[in-house]
Amino acid sequence: MTKMIAQKLEKYPVILVELKITNYDRSDKFDAQIEETMSRAQEVKQKELEVLIQEQEAQKQVKTAEAGKQSMILLAEGKKEKSKLEAEAKALEGEGIRKYNEEIAKSQELEIELRKLDIEKLKAEKRNGQYVPNNMY
């Protein structure tokens, strides 16, 4: 357009520097086509965003599931360790009770032996020849 207008204005002493078109006269069909193109582009962008959001939600669910799995594993390991320590504590308690019972049995045997010796001593003191019971029924 600039060349065409410059050729027509060659007869006149005018210098054409710039040409600006401010009023476009387009057909309604062309405007409708532009609107449809823009609408489709927006729909494509919207669908892309929806897909991105779904992917992020899926990743979030996967991470949540993995965290739950890890939590369950740690809880199970904790229970296992607790059971193991409780079993060791019971075994040590049983061993302590056994040793205690052995010591009590030893001291009871000693006590019985001492009592027998005391009884023998009393018998010996009573029967040293000074007093002889004379029970004749």
N, CA, C and O atoms as CSV, one atom per row, in Angstrom:
chain,resi,resn,atom,element,x,y,z
A,1,MET,N,N,0.816,-1.187,0.000
A,1,MET,CA,C,0.000,0.000,0.000
A,1,MET,C,C,0.860,1.251,0.000
A,1,MET,O,O,0.519,2.249,-0.635
A,2,THR,N,N,1.960,1.195,0.704
A,2,THR,CA,C,2.824,2.364,0.755
A,2,THR,C,C,3.372,2.676,-0.633
A,2,THR,O,O,3.429,3.841,-1.026
A,3,LYS,N,N,3.773,1.657,-1.374
A,3,LYS,CA,C,4.300,1.873,-2.728
A,3,LYS,C,C,3.229,2.434,-3.654
A,3,LYS,O,O,3.496,3.338,-4.445
A,4,MET,N,N,2.036,1.902,-3.555
A,4,MET,CA,C,0.961,2.358,-4.421
A,4,MET,C,C,0.619,3.836,-4.138
A,4,MET,O,O,0.427,4.616,-5.071
A,5,ILE,N,N,0.546,4.198,-2.913
A,5,ILE,CA,C,0.240,5.600,-2.565
A,5,ILE,C,C,1.408,6.490,-2.941
A,5,ILE,O,O,1.197,7.617,-3.390
A,6,ALA,N,N,2.654,6.011,-2.770
A,6,ALA,CA,C,3.824,6.817,-3.148
A,6,ALA,C,C,3.837,7.071,-4.648
A,6,ALA,O,O,4.215,8.167,-5.063
A,7,GLN,N,N,3.440,6.109,-5.484
A,7,GLN,CA,C,3.397,6.301,-6.938
A,7,GLN,C,C,2.349,7.351,-7.325
A,7,GLN,O,O,2.573,8.167,-8.220
A,8,LYS,N,N,1.210,7.317,-6.642
A,8,LYS,CA,C,0.166,8.292,-6.967
A,8,LYS,C,C,0.534,9.694,-6.494
A,8,LYS,O,O,0.103,10.693,-7.071
A,9,LEU,N,N,1.332,9.751,-5.441
A,9,LEU,CA,C,1.692,11.066,-4.906
A,9,LEU,C,C,2.986,11.607,-5.500
A,9,LEU,O,O,3.457,12.642,-5.028
A,10,GLU,N,N,3.585,10.985,-6.493
A,10,GLU,CA,C,4.834,11.444,-7.104
A,10,GLU,C,C,4.639,12.796,-7.790
A,10,GLU,O,O,5.579,13.589,-7.853
A,11,LYS,N,N,3.481,13.064,-8.286
A,11,LYS,CA,C,3.213,14.330,-8.988
A,11,LYS,C,C,3.248,15.515,-8.018
A,11,LYS,O,O,3.531,16.649,-8.406
A,12,TYR,N,N,2.968,15.238,-6.815
A,12,TYR,CA,C,2.860,16.309,-5.815
A,12,TYR,C,C,4.131,16.378,-4.978
A,12,TYR,O,O,4.829,15.377,-4.817
A,13,PRO,N,N,4.431,17.570,-4.442
A,13,PRO,CA,C,5.640,17.676,-3.621
A,13,PRO,C,C,5.385,17.214,-2.171
A,13,PRO,O,O,5.446,18.013,-1.237
A,14,VAL,N,N,5.107,15.952,-2.009
A,14,VAL,CA,C,4.818,15.387,-0.677
A,14,VAL,C,C,5.795,14.224,-0.435
A,14,VAL,O,O,6.083,13.426,-1.326
A,15,ILE,N,N,6.280,14.168,0.786
A,15,ILE,CA,C,7.172,13.043,1.162
A,15,ILE,C,C,6.375,12.117,2.089
A,15,ILE,O,O,5.901,12.509,3.155
A,16,LEU,N,N,6.258,10.907,1.638
A,16,LEU,CA,C,5.528,9.905,2.434
A,16,LEU,C,C,6.525,9.207,3.354
A,16,LEU,O,O,7.423,8.497,2.901
A,17,VAL,N,N,6.348,9.426,4.655
A,17,VAL,CA,C,7.271,8.834,5.637
A,17,VAL,C,C,6.670,7.569,6.262
A,17,VAL,O,O,7.342,6.549,6.412
A,18,GLU,N,N,5.442,7.661,6.606
A,18,GLU,CA,C,4.830,6.545,7.323
A,18,GLU,C,C,3.373,6.452,6.948
A,18,GLU,O,O,2.727,7.461,6.667
A,19,LEU,N,N,2.854,5.236,6.943
A,19,LEU,CA,C,1.460,5.017,6.612
A,19,LEU,C,C,0.838,4.166,7.712
A,19,LEU,O,O,1.301,3.062,7.999
A,20,LYS,N,N,-0.213,4.696,8.318
A,20,LYS,CA,C,-0.909,3.970,9.381
A,20,LYS,C,C,-2.346,3.764,8.955
A,20,LYS,O,O,-3.023,4.692,8.513
A,21,ILE,N,N,-2.800,2.523,9.098
A,21,ILE,CA,C,-4.181,2.206,8.769
A,21,ILE,C,C,-4.914,2.058,10.100
A,21,ILE,O,O,-4.540,1.217,10.918
A,22,THR,N,N,-5.920,2.837,10.322
A,22,THR,CA,C,-6.632,2.824,11.600
A,22,THR,C,C,-7.987,2.161,11.517
A,22,THR,O,O,-8.516,1.747,12.549
A,23,ASN,N,N,-8.559,2.042,10.376
A,23,ASN,CA,C,-9.874,1.454,10.254
A,23,ASN,C,C,-9.806,0.291,9.278
A,23,ASN,O,O,-9.718,0.492,8.066
A,24,TYR,N,N,-9.844,-0.891,9.794
A,24,TYR,CA,C,-9.849,-2.079,8.953
A,24,TYR,C,C,-11.300,-2.438,8.680
A,24,TYR,O,O,-12.114,-2.487,9.601
A,25,ASP,N,N,-11.600,-2.671,7.514
A,25,ASP,CA,C,-12.960,-3.065,7.160
A,25,ASP,C,C,-12.909,-4.541,6.761
A,25,ASP,O,O,-12.661,-4.891,5.607
A,26,ARG,N,N,-13.150,-5.382,7.753
A,26,ARG,CA,C,-13.076,-6.817,7.503
A,26,ARG,C,C,-14.475,-7.387,7.448
A,26,ARG,O,O,-15.436,-6.780,7.920
A,27,SER,N,N,-14.566,-8.537,6.877
A,27,SER,CA,C,-15.873,-9.184,6.785
A,27,SER,C,C,-16.224,-9.810,8.129
A,27,SER,O,O,-15.342,-10.089,8.940
A,28,ASP,N,N,-17.487,-10.024,8.354
A,28,ASP,CA,C,-17.948,-10.659,9.592
A,28,ASP,C,C,-17.456,-12.100,9.679
A,28,ASP,O,O,-17.184,-12.611,10.765
A,29,LYS,N,N,-17.349,-12.733,8.541
A,29,LYS,CA,C,-16.866,-14.110,8.491
A,29,LYS,C,C,-15.420,-14.187,8.995
A,29,LYS,O,O,-15.076,-15.109,9.735
A,30,PHE,N,N,-14.579,-13.237,8.607
A,30,PHE,CA,C,-13.182,-13.191,9.041
A,30,PHE,C,C,-13.114,-12.970,10.554
A,30,PHE,O,O,-12.342,-13.639,11.241
A,31,ASP,N,N,-13.922,-12.032,11.080
A,31,ASP,CA,C,-13.945,-11.790,12.529
A,31,ASP,C,C,-14.399,-13.043,13.282
A,31,ASP,O,O,-13.836,-13.371,14.326
A,32,ALA,N,N,-15.400,-13.736,12.767
A,32,ALA,CA,C,-15.896,-14.951,13.411
A,32,ALA,C,C,-14.818,-16.031,13.418
A,32,ALA,O,O,-14.684,-16.781,14.385
A,33,GLN,N,N,-14.047,-16.103,12.326
A,33,GLN,CA,C,-12.982,-17.096,12.242
A,33,GLN,C,C,-11.888,-16.790,13.268
A,33,GLN,O,O,-11.352,-17.703,13.896
A,34,ILE,N,N,-11.558,-15.511,13.437
A,34,ILE,CA,C,-10.543,-15.119,14.431
A,34,ILE,C,C,-11.046,-15.469,15.835
A,34,ILE,O,O,-10.291,-16.010,16.643
A,35,GLU,N,N,-12.286,-15.172,16.124
A,35,GLU,CA,C,-12.856,-15.485,17.440
A,35,GLU,C,C,-12.854,-16.992,17.692
A,35,GLU,O,O,-12.546,-17.444,18.796
A,36,GLU,N,N,-13.197,-17.758,16.671
A,36,GLU,CA,C,-13.212,-19.210,16.822
A,36,GLU,C,C,-11.799,-19.740,17.075
A,36,GLU,O,O,-11.608,-20.625,17.909
A,37,THR,N,N,-10.826,-19.211,16.370
A,37,THR,CA,C,-9.432,-19.619,16.559
A,37,THR,C,C,-8.972,-19.305,17.977
A,37,THR,O,O,-8.336,-20.132,18.630
A,38,MET,N,N,-9.298,-18.102,18.448
A,38,MET,CA,C,-8.909,-17.709,19.804
A,38,MET,C,C,-9.612,-18.603,20.834
A,38,MET,O,O,-9.008,-19.017,21.823
A,39,SER,N,N,-10.864,-18.887,20.594
A,39,SER,CA,C,-11.639,-19.740,21.502
A,39,SER,C,C,-11.025,-21.140,21.583
A,39,SER,O,O,-10.885,-21.705,22.667
A,40,ARG,N,N,-10.663,-21.686,20.426
A,40,ARG,CA,C,-10.037,-23.013,20.410
A,40,ARG,C,C,-8.685,-22.996,21.114
A,40,ARG,O,O,-8.343,-23.938,21.829
A,41,ALA,N,N,-7.918,-21.932,20.914
A,41,ALA,CA,C,-6.610,-21.830,21.574
A,41,ALA,C,C,-6.793,-21.787,23.095
A,41,ALA,O,O,-6.026,-22.399,23.838
A,42,GLN,N,N,-7.814,-21.057,23.546
A,42,GLN,CA,C,-8.071,-20.998,24.981
A,42,GLN,C,C,-8.520,-22.360,25.517
A,42,GLN,O,O,-8.137,-22.750,26.620
A,43,GLU,N,N,-9.326,-23.076,24.744
A,43,GLU,CA,C,-9.759,-24.409,25.164
A,43,GLU,C,C,-8.573,-25.361,25.274
A,43,GLU,O,O,-8.488,-26.155,26.211
A,44,VAL,N,N,-7.663,-25.275,24.312
A,44,VAL,CA,C,-6.462,-26.124,24.348
A,44,VAL,C,C,-5.644,-25.813,25.594
A,44,VAL,O,O,-5.189,-26.724,26.285
A,45,LYS,N,N,-5.455,-24.529,25.881
A,45,LYS,CA,C,-4.690,-24.135,27.074
A,45,LYS,C,C,-5.394,-24.639,28.332
A,45,LYS,O,O,-4.744,-25.128,29.256
A,46,GLN,N,N,-6.726,-24.519,28.369
A,46,GLN,CA,C,-7.494,-24.978,29.528
A,46,GLN,C,C,-7.328,-26.482,29.723
A,46,GLN,O,O,-7.138,-26.942,30.848
A,47,LYS,N,N,-7.398,-27.248,28.641
A,47,LYS,CA,C,-7.230,-28.703,28.725
A,47,LYS,C,C,-5.822,-29.060,29.200
A,47,LYS,O,O,-5.645,-29.975,30.004
A,48,GLU,N,N,-4.824,-28.334,28.698
A,48,GLU,CA,C,-3.443,-28.581,29.130
A,48,GLU,C,C,-3.307,-28.330,30.630
A,48,GLU,O,O,-2.647,-29.101,31.327
A,49,LEU,N,N,-3.922,-27.267,31.130
A,49,LEU,CA,C,-3.868,-26.972,32.560
A,49,LEU,C,C,-4.584,-28.049,33.372
A,49,LEU,O,O,-4.112,-28.437,34.441
A,50,GLU,N,N,-5.720,-28.532,32.871
A,50,GLU,CA,C,-6.446,-29.587,33.568
A,50,GLU,C,C,-5.612,-30.862,33.643
A,50,GLU,O,O,-5.576,-31.522,34.682
A,51,VAL,N,N,-4.950,-31.205,32.556
A,51,VAL,CA,C,-4.088,-32.390,32.542
A,51,VAL,C,C,-2.938,-32.214,33.538
A,51,VAL,O,O,-2.594,-33.139,34.272
A,52,LEU,N,N,-2.351,-31.020,33.552
A,52,LEU,CA,C,-1.249,-30.739,34.481
A,52,LEU,C,C,-1.725,-30.862,35.926
A,52,LEU,O,O,-1.020,-31.423,36.765
A,53,ILE,N,N,-2.911,-30.343,36.220
A,53,ILE,CA,C,-3.456,-30.430,37.573
A,53,ILE,C,C,-3.704,-31.884,37.955
A,53,ILE,O,O,-3.409,-32.287,39.079
A,54,GLN,N,N,-4.244,-32.674,37.029
A,54,GLN,CA,C,-4.489,-34.089,37.311
A,54,GLN,C,C,-3.184,-34.837,37.557
A,54,GLN,O,O,-3.113,-35.688,38.445
A,55,GLU,N,N,-2.158,-34.527,36.780
A,55,GLU,CA,C,-0.857,-35.167,36.981
A,55,GLU,C,C,-0.307,-34.818,38.357
A,55,GLU,O,O,0.210,-35.689,39.056
A,56,GLN,N,N,-0.411,-33.548,38.754
A,56,GLN,CA,C,0.092,-33.140,40.059
A,56,GLN,C,C,-0.694,-33.806,41.188
A,56,GLN,O,O,-0.112,-34.201,42.198
A,57,GLU,N,N,-2.012,-33.931,41.021
A,57,GLU,CA,C,-2.806,-34.615,42.042
A,57,GLU,C,C,-2.433,-36.091,42.123
A,57,GLU,O,O,-2.373,-36.658,43.214
A,58,ALA,N,N,-2.186,-36.703,40.991
A,58,ALA,CA,C,-1.774,-38.113,40.979
A,58,ALA,C,C,-0.425,-38.274,41.685
A,58,ALA,O,O,-0.235,-39.203,42.470
A,59,GLN,N,N,0.503,-37.364,41.399
A,59,GLN,CA,C,1.802,-37.417,42.067
A,59,GLN,C,C,1.649,-37.212,43.579
A,59,GLN,O,O,2.339,-37.850,44.375
A,60,LYS,N,N,0.750,-36.327,43.954
A,60,LYS,CA,C,0.501,-36.085,45.380
A,60,LYS,C,C,-0.033,-37.348,46.038
A,60,LYS,O,O,0.392,-37.702,47.138
A,61,GLN,N,N,-0.965,-38.032,45.372
A,61,GLN,CA,C,-1.518,-39.273,45.916
A,61,GLN,C,C,-0.443,-40.343,46.028
A,61,GLN,O,O,-0.409,-41.092,47.005
A,62,VAL,N,N,0.433,-40.420,45.035
A,62,VAL,CA,C,1.523,-41.407,45.077
A,62,VAL,C,C,2.444,-41.115,46.258
A,62,VAL,O,O,2.835,-42.023,46.992
A,63,LYS,N,N,2.786,-39.841,46.433
A,63,LYS,CA,C,3.670,-39.481,47.551
A,63,LYS,C,C,2.998,-39.743,48.890
A,63,LYS,O,O,3.646,-40.193,49.835
A,64,THR,N,N,1.701,-39.462,48.974
A,64,THR,CA,C,0.971,-39.737,50.204
A,64,THR,C,C,0.966,-41.236,50.492
A,64,THR,O,O,1.169,-41.653,51.632
A,65,ALA,N,N,0.737,-42.034,49.470
A,65,ALA,CA,C,0.733,-43.490,49.634
A,65,ALA,C,C,2.112,-43.992,50.061
A,65,ALA,O,O,2.220,-44.851,50.935
A,66,GLU,N,N,3.158,-43.456,49.444
A,66,GLU,CA,C,4.517,-43.869,49.800
A,66,GLU,C,C,4.826,-43.482,51.248
A,66,GLU,O,O,5.448,-44.252,51.980
A,67,ALA,N,N,4.391,-42.287,51.655
A,67,ALA,CA,C,4.621,-41.856,53.040
A,67,ALA,C,C,3.860,-42.761,54.009
A,67,ALA,O,O,4.375,-43.118,55.069
A,68,GLY,N,N,2.631,-43.129,53.637
A,68,GLY,CA,C,1.863,-44.056,54.471
A,68,GLY,C,C,2.537,-45.409,54.577
A,68,GLY,O,O,2.583,-46.014,55.648
A,69,LYS,N,N,3.057,-45.876,53.456
A,69,LYS,CA,C,3.759,-47.167,53.427
A,69,LYS,C,C,4.987,-47.113,54.335
A,69,LYS,O,O,5.228,-48.027,55.123
A,70,GLN,N,N,5.754,-46.037,54.216
A,70,GLN,CA,C,6.958,-45.881,55.027
A,70,GLN,C,C,6.589,-45.805,56.507
A,70,GLN,O,O,7.277,-46.364,57.361
A,71,SER,N,N,5.508,-45.112,56.791
A,71,SER,CA,C,5.039,-45.003,58.175
A,71,SER,C,C,4.657,-46.369,58.734
A,71,SER,O,O,4.989,-46.698,59.872
A,72,MET,N,N,3.959,-47.156,57.929
A,72,MET,CA,C,3.555,-48.494,58.364
A,72,MET,C,C,4.779,-49.389,58.588
A,72,MET,O,O,4.826,-50.171,59.538
A,73,ILE,N,N,5.755,-49.261,57.705
A,73,ILE,CA,C,6.986,-50.058,57.850
A,73,ILE,C,C,7.693,-49.696,59.148
A,73,ILE,O,O,8.110,-50.573,59.905
A,74,LEU,N,N,7.826,-48.387,59.402
A,74,LEU,CA,C,8.508,-47.955,60.626
A,74,LEU,C,C,7.735,-48.390,61.873
A,74,LEU,O,O,8.337,-48.782,62.873
A,75,LEU,N,N,6.419,-48.322,61.811
A,75,LEU,CA,C,5.599,-48.753,62.939
A,75,LEU,C,C,5.779,-50.244,63.198
A,75,LEU,O,O,5.911,-50.668,64.346
A,76,ALA,N,N,5.784,-51.035,62.135
A,76,ALA,CA,C,5.972,-52.483,62.277
A,76,ALA,C,C,7.362,-52.799,62.837
A,76,ALA,O,O,7.509,-53.668,63.697
A,77,GLU,N,N,8.370,-52.090,62.344
A,77,GLU,CA,C,9.728,-52.316,62.860
A,77,GLU,C,C,9.798,-51.941,64.341
A,77,GLU,O,O,10.456,-52.619,65.130
A,78,GLY,N,N,9.118,-50.861,64.707
A,78,GLY,CA,C,9.088,-50.452,66.111
A,78,GLY,C,C,8.423,-51.507,66.983
A,78,GLY,O,O,8.908,-51.813,68.072
A,79,LYS,N,N,7.307,-52.067,66.503
A,79,LYS,CA,C,6.623,-53.119,67.261
A,79,LYS,C,C,7.506,-54.356,67.386
A,79,LYS,O,O,7.555,-54.995,68.437
A,80,LYS,N,N,8.206,-54.683,66.292
A,80,LYS,CA,C,9.099,-55.848,66.311
A,80,LYS,C,C,10.196,-55.647,67.350
A,80,LYS,O,O,10.487,-56.550,68.135
A,81,GLU,N,N,10.803,-54.469,67.353
A,81,GLU,CA,C,11.886,-54.168,68.295
A,81,GLU,C,C,11.355,-54.176,69.729
A,81,GLU,O,O,12.022,-54.661,70.643
A,82,LYS,N,N,10.145,-53.633,69.916
A,82,LYS,CA,C,9.533,-53.618,71.244
A,82,LYS,C,C,9.316,-55.038,71.743
A,82,LYS,O,O,9.626,-55.354,72.892
A,83,SER,N,N,8.774,-55.907,70.864
A,83,SER,CA,C,8.528,-57.295,71.247
A,83,SER,C,C,9.831,-58.004,71.588
A,83,SER,O,O,9.901,-58.781,72.540
A,84,LYS,N,N,10.854,-57.726,70.802
A,84,LYS,CA,C,12.157,-58.345,71.040
A,84,LYS,C,C,12.713,-57.922,72.396
A,84,LYS,O,O,13.210,-58.755,73.154
A,85,LEU,N,N,12.629,-56.622,72.704
A,85,LEU,CA,C,13.133,-56.131,73.983
A,85,LEU,C,C,12.304,-56.669,75.151
A,85,LEU,O,O,12.854,-56.994,76.203
A,86,GLU,N,N,10.981,-56.766,74.968
A,86,GLU,CA,C,10.143,-57.324,76.028
A,86,GLU,C,C,10.489,-58.784,76.280
A,86,GLU,O,O,10.514,-59.225,77.429
A,87,ALA,N,N,10.758,-59.545,75.211
A,87,ALA,CA,C,11.128,-60.954,75.372
A,87,ALA,C,C,12.462,-61.070,76.119
A,87,ALA,O,O,12.616,-61.923,76.994
A,88,GLU,N,N,13.412,-60.220,75.775
A,88,GLU,CA,C,14.702,-60.231,76.469
A,88,GLU,C,C,14.514,-59.873,77.942
A,88,GLU,O,O,15.141,-60.476,78.813
A,89,ALA,N,N,13.648,-58.890,78.223
A,89,ALA,CA,C,13.399,-58.489,79.609
A,89,ALA,C,C,12.764,-59.634,80.390
A,89,ALA,O,O,13.127,-59.873,81.542
A,90,LYS,N,N,11.805,-60.355,79.766
A,90,LYS,CA,C,11.170,-61.501,80.431
A,90,LYS,C,C,12.191,-62.600,80.707
A,90,LYS,O,O,12.172,-63.226,81.767
A,91,ALA,N,N,13.083,-62.827,79.742
A,91,ALA,CA,C,14.105,-63.862,79.930
A,91,ALA,C,C,15.027,-63.479,81.086
A,91,ALA,O,O,15.372,-64.321,81.915
A,92,LEU,N,N,15.420,-62.222,81.137
A,92,LEU,CA,C,16.287,-61.771,82.234
A,92,LEU,C,C,15.555,-61.831,83.570
A,92,LEU,O,O,16.147,-62.176,84.593
A,93,GLU,N,N,14.278,-61.498,83.558
A,93,GLU,CA,C,13.487,-61.562,84.791
A,93,GLU,C,C,13.398,-63.011,85.271
A,93,GLU,O,O,13.557,-63.288,86.459
A,94,GLY,N,N,13.143,-63.931,84.340
A,94,GLY,CA,C,13.074,-65.347,84.683
A,94,GLY,C,C,14.396,-65.855,85.246
A,94,GLY,O,O,14.424,-66.619,86.210
A,95,GLU,N,N,15.488,-65.417,84.628
A,95,GLU,CA,C,16.818,-65.818,85.105
A,95,GLU,C,C,17.057,-65.291,86.517
A,95,GLU,O,O,17.608,-65.991,87.367
A,96,GLY,N,N,16.642,-64.064,86.755
A,96,GLY,CA,C,16.801,-63.477,88.098
A,96,GLY,C,C,15.980,-64.227,89.134
A,96,GLY,O,O,16.453,-64.483,90.241
A,97,ILE,N,N,14.741,-64.582,88.772
A,97,ILE,CA,C,13.883,-65.331,89.696
A,97,ILE,C,C,14.481,-66.708,89.976
A,97,ILE,O,O,14.453,-67.179,91.112
A,98,ARG,N,N,15.023,-67.354,88.938
A,98,ARG,CA,C,15.651,-68.678,89.127
A,98,ARG,C,C,16.828,-68.590,90.086
A,98,ARG,O,O,16.965,-69.415,90.989
A,99,LYS,N,N,17.680,-67.583,89.886
A,99,LYS,CA,C,18.838,-67.425,90.776
A,99,LYS,C,C,18.393,-67.118,92.202
A,99,LYS,O,O,18.974,-67.620,93.164
A,100,TYR,N,N,17.364,-66.295,92.327
A,100,TYR,CA,C,16.835,-65.969,93.652
A,100,TYR,C,C,16.326,-67.227,94.341
A,100,TYR,O,O,16.603,-67.458,95.518
A,101,ASN,N,N,15.578,-68.038,93.598
A,101,ASN,CA,C,15.053,-69.288,94.168
A,101,ASN,C,C,16.172,-70.239,94.565
A,101,ASN,O,O,16.074,-70.915,95.590
A,102,GLU,N,N,17.235,-70.301,93.764
A,102,GLU,CA,C,18.382,-71.147,94.110
A,102,GLU,C,C,19.027,-70.681,95.413
A,102,GLU,O,O,19.368,-71.491,96.276
A,103,GLU,N,N,19.189,-69.357,95.544
A,103,GLU,CA,C,19.793,-68.815,96.767
A,103,GLU,C,C,18.905,-69.078,97.976
A,103,GLU,O,O,19.386,-69.424,99.055
A,104,ILE,N,N,17.596,-68.907,97.776
A,104,ILE,CA,C,16.666,-69.187,98.877
A,104,ILE,C,C,16.750,-70.663,99.261
A,104,ILE,O,O,16.774,-70.997,100.446
A,105,ALA,N,N,16.794,-71.549,98.261
A,105,ALA,CA,C,16.875,-72.985,98.539
A,105,ALA,C,C,18.161,-73.304,99.298
A,105,ALA,O,O,18.147,-74.091,100.244
A,106,LYS,N,N,19.279,-72.689,98.881
A,106,LYS,CA,C,20.547,-72.927,99.588
A,106,LYS,C,C,20.462,-72.441,101.026
A,106,LYS,O,O,20.890,-73.128,101.954
A,107,SER,N,N,19.901,-71.239,101.200
A,107,SER,CA,C,19.824,-70.714,102.563
A,107,SER,C,C,18.826,-71.512,103.399
A,107,SER,O,O,19.016,-71.638,104.609
A,108,GLN,N,N,17.772,-72.051,102.794
A,108,GLN,CA,C,16.835,-72.892,103.534
A,108,GLN,C,C,17.501,-74.192,103.958
A,108,GLN,O,O,17.303,-74.668,105.076
A,109,GLU,N,N,18.293,-74.762,103.056
A,109,GLU,CA,C,19.008,-75.990,103.401
A,109,GLU,C,C,19.962,-75.734,104.554
A,109,GLU,O,O,20.076,-76.551,105.467
A,110,LEU,N,N,20.646,-74.598,104.512
A,110,LEU,CA,C,21.546,-74.249,105.615
A,110,LEU,C,C,20.758,-74.053,106.913
A,110,LEU,O,O,21.168,-74.500,107.985
A,111,GLU,N,N,19.619,-73.374,106.784
A,111,GLU,CA,C,18.780,-73.127,107.964
A,111,GLU,C,C,18.296,-74.452,108.554
A,111,GLU,O,O,18.278,-74.629,109.772
A,112,ILE,N,N,17.905,-75.381,107.678
A,112,ILE,CA,C,17.447,-76.697,108.154
A,112,ILE,C,C,18.590,-77.429,108.843
A,112,ILE,O,O,18.392,-78.026,109.901
A,113,GLU,N,N,19.764,-77.393,108.267
A,113,GLU,CA,C,20.925,-78.041,108.874
A,113,GLU,C,C,21.252,-77.422,110.230
A,113,GLU,O,O,21.565,-78.125,111.191
A,114,LEU,N,N,21.171,-76.081,110.289
A,114,LEU,CA,C,21.436,-75.409,111.571
A,114,LEU,C,C,20.391,-75.802,112.617
A,114,LEU,O,O,20.730,-76.027,113.779
A,115,ARG,N,N,19.135,-75.884,112.211
A,115,ARG,CA,C,18.066,-76.275,113.139
A,115,ARG,C,C,18.290,-77.712,113.625
A,115,ARG,O,O,18.109,-78.015,114.804
A,116,LYS,N,N,18.689,-78.593,112.691
A,116,LYS,CA,C,18.968,-79.980,113.092
A,116,LYS,C,C,20.103,-80.025,114.107
A,116,LYS,O,O,20.039,-80.758,115.094
A,117,LEU,N,N,21.151,-79.226,113.854
A,117,LEU,CA,C,22.274,-79.191,114.795
A,117,LEU,C,C,21.837,-78.635,116.147
A,117,LEU,O,O,22.272,-79.116,117.193
A,118,ASP,N,N,20.966,-77.611,116.119
A,118,ASP,CA,C,20.461,-77.057,117.382
A,118,ASP,C,C,19.658,-78.107,118.147
A,118,ASP,O,O,19.759,-78.222,119.369
A,119,ILE,N,N,18.846,-78.881,117.387
A,119,ILE,CA,C,18.055,-79.933,118.026
A,119,ILE,C,C,18.978,-80.998,118.616
A,119,ILE,O,O,18.764,-81.459,119.738
A,120,GLU,N,N,19.999,-81.386,117.863
A,120,GLU,CA,C,20.961,-82.382,118.355
A,120,GLU,C,C,21.688,-81.861,119.594
A,120,GLU,O,O,21.948,-82.608,120.537
A,121,LYS,N,N,22.006,-80.581,119.574
A,121,LYS,CA,C,22.692,-79.967,120.713
A,121,LYS,C,C,21.791,-80.003,121.947
A,121,LYS,O,O,22.228,-80.342,123.047
A,122,LEU,N,N,20.498,-79.638,121.730
A,122,LEU,CA,C,19.561,-79.679,122.854
A,122,LEU,C,C,19.394,-81.100,123.379
A,122,LEU,O,O,19.337,-81.312,124.590
A,123,LYS,N,N,19.317,-82.065,122.480
A,123,LYS,CA,C,19.207,-83.460,122.881
A,123,LYS,C,C,20.436,-83.874,123.676
A,123,LYS,O,O,20.342,-84.553,124.699
A,124,ALA,N,N,21.589,-83.446,123.179
A,124,ALA,CA,C,22.826,-83.816,123.851
A,124,ALA,C,C,22.902,-83.171,125.229
A,124,ALA,O,O,23.387,-83.788,126.177
A,125,GLU,N,N,22.431,-81.945,125.344
A,125,GLU,CA,C,22.467,-81.275,126.642
A,125,GLU,C,C,21.503,-81.931,127.622
A,125,GLU,O,O,21.816,-82.083,128.803
A,126,LYS,N,N,20.326,-82.320,127.128
A,126,LYS,CA,C,19.347,-82.956,128.004
A,126,LYS,C,C,19.766,-84.373,128.384
A,126,LYS,O,O,19.442,-84.844,129.474
A,127,ARG,N,N,20.460,-85.032,127.520
A,127,ARG,CA,C,20.791,-86.444,127.737
A,127,ARG,C,C,22.278,-86.615,128.064
A,127,ARG,O,O,22.896,-87.567,127.588
A,128,ASN,N,N,22.837,-85.768,128.820
A,128,ASN,CA,C,24.263,-85.895,129.100
A,128,ASN,C,C,24.532,-86.784,130.323
A,128,ASN,O,O,25.625,-86.760,130.888
A,129,GLY,N,N,23.561,-87.534,130.707
A,129,GLY,CA,C,23.767,-88.451,131.823
A,129,GLY,C,C,23.244,-87.897,133.118
A,129,GLY,O,O,23.091,-88.663,134.069
A,130,GLN,N,N,22.969,-86.666,133.218
A,130,GLN,CA,C,22.481,-86.093,134.474
A,130,GLN,C,C,20.991,-86.345,134.627
A,130,GLN,O,O,20.503,-86.579,135.733
A,131,TYR,N,N,20.308,-86.299,133.571
A,131,TYR,CA,C,18.861,-86.482,133.652
A,131,TYR,C,C,18.452,-87.558,132.682
A,131,TYR,O,O,18.627,-87.422,131.471
A,132,VAL,N,N,17.921,-88.594,133.202
A,132,VAL,CA,C,17.480,-89.687,132.381
A,132,VAL,C,C,15.972,-89.833,132.663
A,132,VAL,O,O,15.548,-90.075,133.793
A,133,PRO,N,N,15.234,-89.686,131.651
A,133,PRO,CA,C,13.795,-89.800,131.895
A,133,PRO,C,C,13.413,-91.240,132.288
A,133,PRO,O,O,13.915,-92.210,131.720
A,134,ASN,N,N,12.547,-91.341,133.234
A,134,ASN,CA,C,12.118,-92.639,133.687
A,134,ASN,C,C,10.607,-92.697,133.536
A,134,ASN,O,O,9.855,-92.572,134.503
A,135,ASN,N,N,10.213,-92.878,132.368
A,135,ASN,CA,C,8.798,-92.954,132.096
A,135,ASN,C,C,8.419,-94.402,131.901
A,135,ASN,O,O,8.649,-95.002,130.851
A,136,MET,N,N,7.859,-94.916,132.901
A,136,MET,CA,C,7.434,-96.306,132.809
A,136,MET,C,C,5.925,-96.300,133.008
A,136,MET,O,O,5.420,-96.073,134.108
A,137,TYR,N,N,5.297,-96.531,132.024
A,137,TYR,CA,C,3.854,-96.560,132.104
A,137,TYR,C,C,3.350,-97.949,132.146
A,137,TYR,O,O,2.141,-98.166,132.215
